Amino acid sequence: MFTASEFRRIARDKLRGHWGRSIIVTLIVSLICGMSGIYNLIRDLGHMDYDLLFSGNYSDFLAGFAAADTETSLFGSLIALVLSIVVLLFSEALEMGLNKYYIDLVAENRQGEVSVIFSRFDIFFKALGLNLFMALFIWLWSLLFIVPGIIAGYRYCLAPYLMAENPNLGIREAVNMSKELMAGNKWRLFCLHLSFIGWAILSALTCGIGDLWLNPYIYAAKAAFYVDRTGRNIPMAGEPNPDPAV
């Protein structure tokens, strides 16, 4: 059984020579999913008095930035609402497309096209339904205490990967398969997540620029965990898929 450090090593191996496109596809998904927030930021920046900044009056500039959101026009609010609805409807399908990109990279040594992130738009209602189903049950478990909610989150976490790779799966079927795959393996995935804390701190010191490399690293490691849990061998970069029928 692979350890967290071994999953990270596999991720680095898979990304070698593929960092550029992996950064691009991950960034596109992040930007689209954060579209409404980006719009609000740009809108608020448009209200700013930059003379205060250039004159060195930083406290008033920051106060103005904090208050800018209260000066929102009705039209701006409607745009933000529409963008939020669009993101809600399609973000899960985008995430599934991104999962598919990394599954192919890990399981088959195959770098997909950028367009693969849009490949699950045809099941965006099912993707949204899966997310709502998972969120509901995680919330219900969280009512008992926060720890059962966290455990439930890990129990269901492979369902989006399963549906990304097998779009014909039903919501309950994907969730039940995830529960089976994660039985006895929740702690392993938790340790994998925990192992990225140091990298996350370093990325924060770069004002988030390091996330351009960190996020693909995390996605590749999680995809390696998923491929391992589905019982497939993981070929190293440059090697053919040992099980081409998978």
Stockholm file with secondary structure:
# STOCKHOLM 1.0

chainA/1-246         MFTASEFRRIARDKLRGHWGRSIIVTLIVSLICGMSGIYNLIRDLGHMDYDLLFSGNYSDFLAGFAAADTETSLFGSLIALVLSIVVLLFSEALEMGLNKYYIDLVAENRQGEVSVIFSRFDIFFKALGLNLFMALFIWLWSLLFIVPGIIAGYRYCLAPYLMAENPNLGIREAVNMSKELMAGNKWRLFCLHLSFIGWAILSALTCGIGDLWLNPYIYAAKAAFYVDRTGRNIPMAGEPNPDPAV
#=GR chainA/1-246 SS CCCHHHHHHHHHHHHTTTHHHHHHHHHHHHHHHTHHHHHHHHHHHHTCCHHHHHTTCHHHHHHHHHHGGGGCCHHHHHHHHHHHHHHHHHHHHHHHHHHHHHHHHHHHCCCCCGGGGGTTGGGHHHHHHHHHHHHHHHHHHHHHCHHHHHHHHHHHTTHHHHHHHCTTCCHHHHHHHHHHHHTTTHHHHHHHHHTTHHHHHHHHHTTTTTHHHHHHHHHHHHHHHHHHHTTCCCCCTTSCCSCTTC
#=GC SS_cons         CCCHHHHHHHHHHHHTTTHHHHHHHHHHHHHHHTHHHHHHHHHHHHTCCHHHHHTTCHHHHHHHHHHGGGGCCHHHHHHHHHHHHHHHHHHHHHHHHHHHHHHHHHHHCCCCCGGGGGTTGGGHHHHHHHHHHHHHHHHHHHHHCHHHHHHHHHHHTTHHHHHHHCTTCCHHHHHHHHHHHHTTTHHHHHHHHHTTHHHHHHHHHTTTTTHHHHHHHHHHHHHHHHHHHTTCCCCCTTSCCSCTTC
//
